[in-house]
Structures are given as structure tokens and as C-alpha cells.
Amino acid sequence: MALFFLIPLFTGLATGYLSKKCSDELAYLTGIFTIISLVVSLVLAPWQIQLLLLVFVVITTNKLLRDNDKKYTQASKK
């Protein structure tokens, strides 16, 4: 398994950490670079990691939808 996706991932994490300590304009630029590098690392990631991330997102989304539906039905009964 090629680990090339770790380079933009760690670069993005480092710039994200630096953006917390920078001034306003520089923080925006480093934040944009962080988002771009994290997207690139997801694109370069092996399919196994992408599949695990997809399963995690689907399970989390279903749980949040069920919780919100339960709150909505309780609020509409009142």
C-alpha cells in the first residue's frame, strides 16, 4: 500500500495548527491550504481507507438522522 497520501495529510495538519497561531489574513490563507491538502490526501488515499471513511460517514449520518427525527416527532406531538 502506497503511503503517498500521508504527505499532504501531515502538511495539512501542520498548516492547520499554524493557522490557529497566525493573524487574520494569514490564518485564512493557511486554512484554505489546509482544506485543499486534506482533500488531496483523501483522493490519494488507498481504496481501503476511503471505504472505511465512507462507512463511518454513513453510520454517523444515520445515527444523527434518527436522533433528529426522534426530536422532531416529540416536538410535533406537543
Backbone as CSV, one residue per row, in Angstrom:
resi,resn,N_x,N_y,N_z,CA_x,CA_y,CA_z,C_x,C_y,C_z
1,MET,0.852,-1.166,0.000,0.000,0.000,0.000,0.909,1.244,0.000
2,ALA,0.691,2.099,-0.971,1.483,3.333,-1.062,1.012,4.326,-0.007
3,LEU,1.953,4.948,0.619,1.635,5.887,1.688,1.866,7.333,1.263
4,PHE,1.709,7.609,-0.035,1.909,8.965,-0.545,0.870,9.933,-0.001
5,PHE,-0.293,9.437,0.386,-1.352,10.312,0.875,-1.010,10.923,2.232
6,LEU,-0.025,10.373,2.919,0.352,10.902,4.226,1.084,12.236,4.127
7,ILE,1.744,12.492,2.998,2.484,13.749,2.847,1.532,14.942,2.872
8,PRO,0.489,14.997,2.016,-0.419,16.150,2.119,-1.251,16.137,3.401
9,LEU,-1.479,14.954,3.966,-2.233,14.887,5.213,-1.471,15.570,6.344
10,PHE,-0.202,15.220,6.521,0.585,15.839,7.591,0.875,17.303,7.302
11,THR,1.016,17.651,6.024,1.192,19.059,5.671,-0.054,19.850,6.039
12,GLY,-1.220,19.288,5.755,-2.473,19.952,6.105,-2.660,20.082,7.598
13,LEU,-2.301,19.050,8.331,-2.421,19.122,9.787,-1.463,20.156,10.375
14,ALA,-0.262,20.243,9.816,0.708,21.223,10.310,0.240,22.641,10.003
15,THR,-0.280,22.872,8.804,-0.752,24.226,8.485,-2.011,24.565,9.268
16,GLY,-2.835,23.575,9.563,-3.999,23.819,10.409,-3.597,24.233,11.809
17,TYR,-2.553,23.616,12.314,-2.038,24.003,13.635,-1.456,25.410,13.599
18,LEU,-0.745,25.727,12.529,-0.160,27.060,12.401,-1.219,28.139,12.205
19,SER,-2.334,27.795,11.579,-3.369,28.801,11.334,-4.015,29.269,12.635
20,LYS,-3.988,28.440,13.653,-4.524,28.841,14.952,-3.673,29.916,15.617
21,LYS,-2.397,29.973,15.252,-1.478,30.897,15.897,-1.164,32.122,15.043
22,CYS,-1.786,32.257,13.866,-1.457,33.342,12.936,-2.461,34.484,13.051
23,SER,-2.119,35.584,12.380,-3.038,36.722,12.318,-4.182,36.405,11.361
24,ASP,-5.108,37.324,11.224,-6.344,37.061,10.496,-6.142,36.673,9.030
25,GLU,-5.450,37.525,8.238,-5.328,37.235,6.810,-4.513,35.972,6.569
26,LEU,-3.446,35.820,7.307,-2.613,34.637,7.139,-3.350,33.378,7.592
27,ALA,-4.203,33.505,8.582,-4.975,32.355,9.049,-5.951,31.893,7.973
28,TYR,-6.536,32.832,7.233,-7.436,32.444,6.145,-6.689,31.691,5.052
29,LEU,-5.514,32.176,4.693,-4.727,31.511,3.653,-4.283,30.116,4.085
30,THR,-3.817,29.998,5.316,-3.400,28.678,5.772,-4.595,27.743,5.943
31,GLY,-5.746,28.289,6.296,-6.957,27.462,6.386,-7.365,26.916,5.037
32,ILE,-7.272,27.750,4.000,-7.588,27.286,2.648,-6.603,26.207,2.215
33,PHE,-5.313,26.417,2.494,-4.304,25.413,2.158,-4.548,24.114,2.920
34,THR,-4.990,24.212,4.149,-5.289,23.018,4.947,-6.413,22.211,4.319
35,ILE,-7.481,22.879,3.925,-8.616,22.175,3.319,-8.215,21.523,2.006
36,ILE,-7.457,22.245,1.190,-7.029,21.690,-0.096,-6.133,20.473,0.115
37,SER,-5.197,20.548,1.041,-4.295,19.419,1.249,-5.016,18.215,1.857
38,LEU,-6.033,18.447,2.693,-6.785,17.309,3.233,-7.619,16.630,2.146
39,VAL,-8.172,17.412,1.225,-8.918,16.825,0.107,-7.982,16.031,-0.795
40,VAL,-6.803,16.571,-1.059,-5.823,15.856,-1.886,-5.404,14.551,-1.213
41,SER,-5.217,14.573,0.090,-4.826,13.344,0.778,-5.943,12.301,0.731
42,LEU,-7.203,12.734,0.758,-8.305,11.770,0.619,-8.364,11.192,-0.780
43,VAL,-8.061,11.989,-1.779,-8.057,11.498,-3.150,-6.921,10.498,-3.350
44,LEU,-5.782,10.753,-2.764,-4.624,9.873,-2.916,-4.656,8.654,-2.003
45,ALA,-5.549,8.622,-1.053,-5.612,7.508,-0.102,-6.026,6.215,-0.807
46,PRO,-5.552,5.100,-0.313,-5.959,3.806,-0.882,-7.457,3.572,-0.691
47,TRP,-7.997,2.689,-1.529,-9.444,2.489,-1.514,-9.924,1.909,-0.194
48,GLN,-9.070,1.185,0.526,-9.482,0.616,1.803,-9.767,1.722,2.825
49,ILE,-8.923,2.729,2.846,-9.126,3.839,3.776,-10.338,4.659,3.360
50,GLN,-10.516,4.854,2.056,-11.690,5.582,1.575,-12.972,4.843,1.916
51,LEU,-12.939,3.510,1.806,-14.117,2.714,2.147,-14.432,2.799,3.639
52,LEU,-13.407,2.731,4.490,-13.630,2.871,5.932,-14.207,4.241,6.279
53,LEU,-13.712,5.273,5.629,-14.237,6.617,5.862,-15.684,6.726,5.402
54,LEU,-16.007,6.119,4.279,-17.384,6.134,3.783,-18.328,5.411,4.738
55,VAL,-17.923,4.256,5.248,-18.751,3.513,6.199,-18.957,4.337,7.471
56,PHE,-17.907,4.978,7.950,-18.017,5.822,9.140,-19.004,6.964,8.920
57,VAL,-18.926,7.609,7.771,-19.827,8.731,7.476,-21.272,8.262,7.369
58,VAL,-21.506,7.143,6.728,-22.877,6.628,6.583,-23.466,6.254,7.938
59,ILE,-22.705,5.583,8.782,-23.205,5.187,10.101,-23.486,6.412,10.958
60,THR,-22.571,7.385,10.938,-22.761,8.599,11.732,-23.968,9.388,11.243
61,THR,-24.123,9.494,9.933,-25.250,10.231,9.373,-26.575,9.574,9.727
62,ASN,-26.636,8.256,9.638,-27.874,7.557,10.000,-28.220,7.768,11.469
63,LYS,-27.217,7.730,12.338,-27.471,7.944,13.766,-27.980,9.367,14.014
64,LEU,-27.363,10.353,13.386,-27.803,11.738,13.569,-29.202,11.955,13.003
65,LEU,-29.512,11.325,11.883,-30.849,11.460,11.302,-31.909,10.854,12.207
66,ARG,-31.599,9.698,12.807,-32.549,9.080,13.729,-32.783,9.946,14.965
67,ASP,-31.699,10.526,15.499,-31.832,11.398,16.672,-32.658,12.635,16.349
68,ASN,-32.407,13.247,15.193,-33.163,14.435,14.814,-34.621,14.106,14.521
69,ASP,-34.870,12.937,13.928,-36.246,12.531,13.654,-37.007,12.301,14.954
70,LYS,-36.334,11.710,15.941,-36.959,11.471,17.241,-37.310,12.807,17.917
71,LYS,-36.401,13.774,17.858,-36.665,15.094,18.442,-37.803,15.799,17.714
72,TYR,-37.846,15.654,16.392,-38.890,16.316,15.601,-40.253,15.728,15.904
73,THR,-40.344,14.408,16.024,-41.646,13.794,16.306,-42.112,14.120,17.729
74,GLN,-41.170,14.220,18.677,-41.557,14.605,20.038,-42.017,16.059,20.088
75,ALA,-41.396,16.925,19.325,-41.775,18.337,19.318,-43.091,18.546,18.603
76,SER,-43.375,17.747,17.581,-44.635,17.935,16.845,-45.834,17.374,17.621
77,LYS,-45.623,16.451,18.564,-46.707,15.914,19.367,-47.168,16.899,20.430
78,LYS,-46.316,17.840,20.809,-46.660,18.768,21.877,-47.582,19.821,21.416
